[in-house]
Amino acid sequence: MSNRTVVGLSGNFHRPSKTRSLVANIVSRISHQYGLDSDVFDLEDFGESLGAARSFRDLNNRSRQIAEKFLAADVIVVGTPTYKGSYTGLFKHFIDLLDPLALQSKPILLTATGGSDRHALIIEHQLRPLFGFFMAHTLPTGVFAVDRDFREYEVSSDHLHARISQAVGDVRQFVQGDQIPAAMSPRPAPALKIATPVS
């Protein structure tokens, strides 16, 4: 039986990236604390096929592999830079390719970065409702960081480290013991597709 996994997805589309650094830091801490295998991806990893994709079949092989790892993960960490109070458009485009049941009951730790504290509510007002639509289990502690929390693109502030520790603690109930709770048991990953517009 393969080991349980934690996968991070960052909505940045350039590197270096504070958002990717934040997601990678959290994924690494979850991996080490609970013994999970880990991967971290960002929109750069998808390449040009993501922007042009109208369905899962339009993605290239590498992008499909990333999407499948994302859907198969036992724990997911997502993060996005904040633009005009919301997530990036390309990040939302990837989410739009997911089947509405693809993330049902999946534990998801929400993170975001922004240029100032004005954007701090993105987690509660944008990300939590987004993944609520998918009936995912968004963890109670979200992690928001601003520029002053980083030094050379690495997490540096004591406040942010403490917040990350609290969020990582929220994962415990989903990974303790020999089995994932029944509601979180892995299911075959649904195919990705664009949602049908409602007229």
C-alpha positions in Angstrom: 0.0 0.0 0.0 1.4 3.4 -1.0 2.1 6.0 1.7 -0.3 8.8 2.3 0.6 12.1 0.6 0.3 15.8 1.0 0.3 17.9 -2.1 0.7 21.7 -2.4 -0.5 23.8 -5.2 0.5 27.4 -5.5 -1.3 29.9 -7.7 1.8 31.9 -8.6 2.9 32.1 -12.3 6.4 33.4 -11.8 9.4 32.4 -9.7 10.8 33.1 -7.2 7.5 33.3 -5.4 6.6 34.0 -1.8 3.4 32.1 -2.3 5.1 29.0 -3.4 7.6 29.3 -0.6 4.7 29.5 1.9 3.0 26.5 0.5 6.3 24.5 0.3 7.1 25.4 3.9 3.7 24.1 5.1 3.8 21.0 3.0 7.3 20.2 4.3 6.2 20.6 7.9 3.1 18.4 7.4 5.3 15.8 5.7 7.9 15.7 8.5 5.4 15.8 11.3 3.1 13.1 10.1 5.3 11.0 7.8 3.6 11.8 4.5 5.1 11.8 1.1 4.9 15.2 -0.5 4.9 17.2 -3.7 4.6 20.9 -4.4 3.5 22.4 -7.7 2.7 25.8 -9.1 1.1 27.1 -12.2 4.5 27.3 -13.9 4.7 23.5 -13.7 1.6 23.2 -16.0 3.1 25.2 -18.8 1.1 26.8 -21.6 -1.4 24.0 -21.9 -3.3 25.1 -18.8 -4.3 28.5 -20.1 -5.6 27.0 -23.4 -7.4 24.0 -21.8 -11.1 23.9 -22.0 -11.2 20.3 -20.6 -8.9 17.8 -18.9 -8.1 16.2 -22.3 -6.6 19.5 -23.5 -3.8 19.4 -20.9 -0.5 17.9 -21.9 0.7 14.7 -20.2 2.8 16.5 -17.5 -0.2 18.7 -16.5 -2.5 15.8 -16.3 -0.1 14.0 -14.1 0.1 17.0 -11.7 -3.7 17.2 -11.6 -4.0 13.5 -10.9 -1.5 13.8 -8.0 -3.4 16.8 -6.7 -6.7 14.9 -6.7 -5.3 11.8 -5.2 -3.6 13.5 -2.3 -4.7 12.7 1.3 -4.1 16.3 2.4 -4.0 19.3 0.1 -2.4 22.7 0.7 -3.4 25.5 -1.7 -2.1 29.0 -1.9 -2.5 32.0 -4.1 -1.2 35.6 -4.4 -3.9 38.2 -3.9 -4.9 40.4 -6.8 -7.6 43.0 -6.3 -8.8 41.1 -3.3 -9.1 37.7 -4.9 -7.2 34.7 -6.2 -5.4 34.7 -9.5 -7.4 34.0 -12.7 -5.2 31.1 -13.9 -5.6 29.4 -10.5 -9.4 29.7 -10.8 -9.1 28.4 -14.3 -7.5 25.2 -13.0 -10.2 24.8 -10.4 -12.8 25.3 -13.1 -11.5 22.1 -14.7 -12.4 20.0 -11.7 -15.4 17.8 -11.4 -17.8 19.2 -8.7 -17.3 16.0 -6.6 -13.5 15.8 -7.1 -12.6 17.3 -3.7 -15.5 16.1 -1.6 -14.5 15.6 2.0 -10.8 16.3 1.1 -8.9 18.1 3.9 -7.6 21.4 2.4 -5.4 23.9 4.2 -5.9 27.4 2.8 -3.1 29.9 2.4 -2.6 33.2 0.6 -0.1 36.1 0.3 -0.7 39.8 -0.3 1.2 43.0 -0.4 -0.6 44.4 2.7 -3.0 43.3 5.5 -5.9 44.8 3.4 -6.0 41.4 1.7 -6.2 39.2 4.8 -9.8 38.3 4.4 -9.2 36.5 1.0 -9.1 33.2 2.8 -12.5 33.6 4.4 -14.3 35.6 1.7 -12.8 33.9 -1.4 -11.0 30.6 -0.9 -13.2 29.1 1.7 -16.4 29.6 -0.3 -14.7 28.4 -3.4 -13.7 25.0 -1.9 -17.0 24.9 0.0 -18.7 24.5 -3.4 -16.7 21.3 -3.8 -17.7 20.1 -0.4 -14.1 19.9 0.7 -13.2 20.0 4.3 -11.3 23.3 4.6 -9.2 23.3 7.8 -10.2 25.9 10.4 -6.8 27.7 10.4 -6.0 29.6 7.3 -2.5 31.2 6.8 -2.2 34.6 5.3 1.2 36.3 4.9 2.5 39.7 3.7 5.8 40.8 2.3 7.3 41.6 5.7 6.9 37.9 6.8 9.5 36.8 4.3 13.3 37.3 3.9 14.7 36.5 0.5 11.5 34.6 -0.3 11.7 32.4 2.8 9.3 32.4 5.7 11.0 34.5 8.4 8.6 36.1 10.9 7.8 34.5 14.3 4.2 35.3 13.9 3.9 33.5 10.6 5.8 30.4 11.9 3.4 30.3 14.9 0.4 30.5 12.5 1.8 27.7 10.4 2.3 25.5 13.4 -1.3 26.0 14.4 -2.5 25.1 10.9 -0.3 22.1 10.7 -1.8 20.9 14.0 -5.3 21.0 12.3 -4.1 18.2 10.0 -3.6 15.7 12.8 -7.2 14.4 13.0 -7.0 13.4 9.3 -3.7 11.5 9.4 -3.4 9.9 12.8 -3.5 6.2 13.2 -3.2 3.5 10.6 -6.1 4.7 8.6 -7.6 7.9 7.4 -11.1 8.5 8.8 -13.8 6.9 6.8 -15.0 10.3 5.4 -11.5 10.9 4.1 -10.8 7.5 2.6 -9.3 7.8 -0.9 -11.7 7.4 -3.8 -10.8 7.0 -7.5 -10.1 10.5 -8.7 -12.9 11.8 -10.9 -12.1 13.0 -14.4 -11.5 16.7 -14.7 -13.9 18.7 -16.8 -15.2 22.3 -17.2 -18.4 23.0 -15.3 -21.5 23.3 -17.5 -22.7 26.9 -17.5 -26.1 27.6 -16.0 -28.3 29.6 -18.2 
